[in-house]
Amino acid sequence: MGLYSYPAALHDELDEKLGQFPLFKFWGPLADITSSRWISDATRHVMNTRHPTLTLTYLPHLDYNLQRLGPDLQHPKIQSDLQEVDELCGQLIETADAQGHNIIVVSEYGITPVTDAIHINRALRQAGLIQVRNEQGREQLDAGASDAFAVADHQIAHVYVNNPDRLNETRLLLEQLDGVEQVLDEAGKKSWGLDHERSGELVAVSKADRWFSYYYWLDDARAPDYARTVDIHRKPGYDPVELFIDPDIKLPTLAVGSRLVRRKLGFRTLLDVISLKDTQQVKGSHGRPTDDSDHGPLVISSEANLLPAGEIRSTDFKELVLKHVFDK
């Protein structure tokens, strides 16, 4: 665990002042306000010691329970989360105000209620479009050898079709898949502003109450070793189930602790405490355009005169930030 800084000495300075960045509290079953507090404290330290022209900071706290519990603002845990992150925002705003900075608060998505996942890669696998490699009894996705595979991203899935002859077959398969609202082809991607060379040949969009899993294996006994761990860099898609300890583990604290002890003793031990079965644990997701714009992205500014009338397109946000920096 660690952080990157430039200049390099800032790394040691922040470690000495704030302690090591709490990565286990940044994502996974243990994620809580600790990581957002560290980020807020580090941001204020840099503002007070370096006086940057532009400061960007990210507080992840509301991502956790809004996905675990759903966006029920009356839930006591959600109320507590709002109070905790509000305190950090207040500290950041006070620091920015004291230095005469303009302030923008932005959330690029709003989390809405969901009921279960769509196993898009399993559907592609069953249709013979996905290929896997068997490595010591575990199946690894072979993306290059697959005729088509999907990279799941919450309520959006980018589908890469390596075999052009099977493009129409893939599109028809996804359009008929339970939980899929629509499938964007070249024309559809262009209309949504997603016609990028790396966005995939197709983009699947879920219904409002569903989200896409990355799962591609058909037998949990053959799932790759990373599947039961928090491992955002090896999984071929986003996995919100990483926010939960496997409910089948009766003594989760002991399970995690024993694995960490084995690691400290030098054993190569997986923190394999994530479920592969219960995707219904996830109660909130995002990605598709919300049915109600009040549930979607938002921008708040200390400078109302710099905000355009009506909605702000994501692609216009950079220009908005530059105006806040230079149009004073």
N, C-alpha and C positions, 0 to 999 in steps of 0.2 A: 504493500500500500504506500502511496506517496502522491506527489504532485509535481507538475512541471512549472518552472518559473523562469522568467528572463527579466533582469539578470539572475544568474544562478544563485547568487547569495540570498535572494529573497526567499528561496525554499527554506534554508536554515533559519532565517529570521522568523518566518511564520511558524515553523515547527517549534522554535524555542518559545515563542509568545503564546501559541494556541494549542500546541501539542500536535501529534500526527493526525492527518485528516482521517475522520472516522468512516472509512469506506463501508464497513459492515452496516453502518447506520444510514448510508446514502441510498442503498437499494437492497432489496431482499426482505426476508421475514422480520428482521430487526430494525428496518428503516423507520426513523422517527425525526423529531425536531433537531436532534443533535447535529446532523450534517448541515442543515440550513443555518443553524446558529454559527457553526464554524465558518461557513461561507460568508455570512453577514459580517462576522467579526473580522475576517481576513479582508473583506472589501473595505470596511471602514478604516482598517489599519493602512491599507494602500492609499486610500484617499487622503488620509491625514499626513502620510509621510512622503508620498510621491506627487500628489496634486495632479492627477491625470486630467486631460482635456475632456475625455469621454470615458465613463465608467459603465461597464456592463456587468450585471450580476444576476445569478439565477438561484431562486429559492425553490427547491423541489418539494417542499413539505406537503402541499395539498395533493400531490400526485398519489400519495400512498393510500390513505383511508378512503378517498373518493373512488379509488379502484377496488379496494377491499370491501367497502361497505355500501358503495353507491352514493349518488349525490343527494342524500337526504339531509338538508340543512338543519333539521330538527334533531338529528342524532347527536347525543351528547359528545361522542368522540369527534364528530365533525365540528361541532361548536368549539371544542377545546382546540382542535387544529387551527381553526380560524383565529382564535385568540392568540395562539402561539406565534403564528406567522405574522399577524398584525403587529405584534410587539416588535418583531425584527424589522418589518417595513418601516415602522415609526422611527426606529433608531437610524436606519439608512437615510430616510427622508430628512431627519434632523441634521445629519452630517452633511448631506447635499445642500440643504438650505443654508447652513452656516458658511458654506463655501461659495454661495451665490449661483448654484447650478440649477438649470431647469430639470424637471423630473418627468419621466415617462414610466408608467406601469403597464406592462403588456402581458396578456395571456393568449397564446396563439391557438388555444383550443378550450372548449368547455367539455367536461365529462358528463355523460348521460347514462341512464340505467341500461344494463344489459342482463341477459339471462343465461347465455351459454355461447360456446365457441362454434365456429365452422371449421372443420378439419379439411381444409382445401387441398393440402398436399396428399392426404390419404385418398381423396377422390381421384387425384391425378395418378397416384400409385396404382390404385385398383383398375384404372383404365390403361395401364401399361405405359404411361408417359414418363414416369419417374424411374430412374435406375439407382440402385444402392450398391455399396461394396460391403462385403462381410469381413470385418476385422475382429478377430478373436471372439466371435460369436455376437458381435454388436454390429448393427447396420449404420453405415455412414452414407449420407446423401452424396451421390455422384452427380453434381449439377451439370458438369460438362458433358456427361454421357446421356443425360436425360433429354427426352424430346421436349418436355415442358416441366417447369417447377415454379413454385410461388414463394416469394419472400413476404411473409406476413408482417403487417405493420398496423396493429390495432384493428381498425375497421376498414382498412385498405389492404389489398394484396397486390403486389406487382408480380405479374406472371410473365416469365421469360420462356418463349417458345423457340427452342433451338432448331426444330424441324419445321420449316415453313409449310410442308405438306400436311401437317397436323394442326395448323392454326385454327381452321374453322371447327374441327372436331373439339379442340380445347375450349373454344369460345362457347359452343353449344353445351358442352358438359358443365361449364361453370354457370351458365345461365339457368340451368335446371337444378343446380345444387341448392339444397334447403338452406335458407338464411341469406342467400346472395340477392341483393336488390337489383344490381345492374352490373354489366361488364362493358368496359370502355374499350373500343377498338381505336384505330388511328384517328378517326373523326371525333370520337367521343373524348379521347385524351386531349385533342386540340381544343375542344370546346371547354374543357375544364382547366386548361393551362398546364396539362401534364405531358405534353408532347416533347419529352426530352429523350435523347438517345439512350439513356440508361434507365428509363422508367419502365421498361418491359414492353413486350408486344401487346399485352392486354393489362388492364387494371380492373380488378374486381372490387366492388363496393358492397359492404354488408347492409343488411336491414338495420333499423335503428336499435334493435335490442340484441344484436349479435356482434361478435368480433371474430377475427381469424386466428387460429392457432398455426404454429409452424410444423406440427407433428407430421411426420411422413412414414413412420413405421406402423405396421399392422399388429405387431405382437410386442407388448411392453417388455417382455423378457429380452428382446433384441434391440431395445432403445439404446442409443449411444450413452456413454458414461456421463456426458455433460447434461443429459436431459433432466436428471434428478438433482442438479446443482444450480446455483446462481452463476450463470456463465454467459453474459450478454455478448461476448465476442465470438464464441464458437457456434452458438445457436443460429440457424439460418432464418431468423425472424424473431420478432418480439415475443416475450413470454411473461405475461402478467401473473401467472401462477407462481412465479418466483417470490411474490410478496407473501406467500403462505407456507407455513410448515405443513408437511404432509399430515393430514388429520389421522392417519392410521398409526402415527408414531405416538405412543401413549405418554412418554416422558420426554417432551421435546427439548427441554433445557439440558437434561442429562445426555440426550442424543447428540446435541450440538457440542456440549462441553467435552464429551469423551472423544469426539473426533478432533477437536482443537488440541486436546492433550496429546493425542497420538501424533499430530503434526509437529507439536513442539518437541516431541521426543525423536523426531527425524523420520517418522514413517510417512510414506506417500499415501495420504488418506483423502478420499473425496468427502466433501460436505454434502452428501447425498440425502437431503432432507426435504426435497420438493416432490410433490405428488405428480403423477402422470394421469390420474384418473378423474379428478374432480375439477373440471374446468368451470363448473357452475359456481365455484367459490367466488369468481370474479363478478363484481356487481356494478362496475362502472368502466366505460371505455370512451374512445373518441376517434376522430379521423374523418368520418363522413360529414358532409354539411348537415348541420342540425336542422330539424324540422321547425324549430323555433329559434330565431336569430338571437333571442335573449339568453339562450343556453350555449351560445357559441363563443368565439374569440372576443376579446375586448381590448380597448386601448384607453387609458386614463392619462391625462396630461395636466401638469401644473400651469400650462400656457394654453388656455382655451382658444386663443386667437390663432394658434398654429395648427389646430385640428381642422381638417376639411369638413364640409357639411356632408352628412350621410355616412355611408360605410367607407372604411379604409381597406384597400386591397393589400394583401400580404406583400406584393411586389412593390408597393409604394412606401413600405415602412422604412426602408433605408433613407429615402429622401426626407421623410418626416423626422428621423433622428438627426440628420444633418442640419435641418432647420432649427431644431432645438439647441444645437451646439453653436451655430454661427449667426442665426437671425435674432440677435438680442438687441 
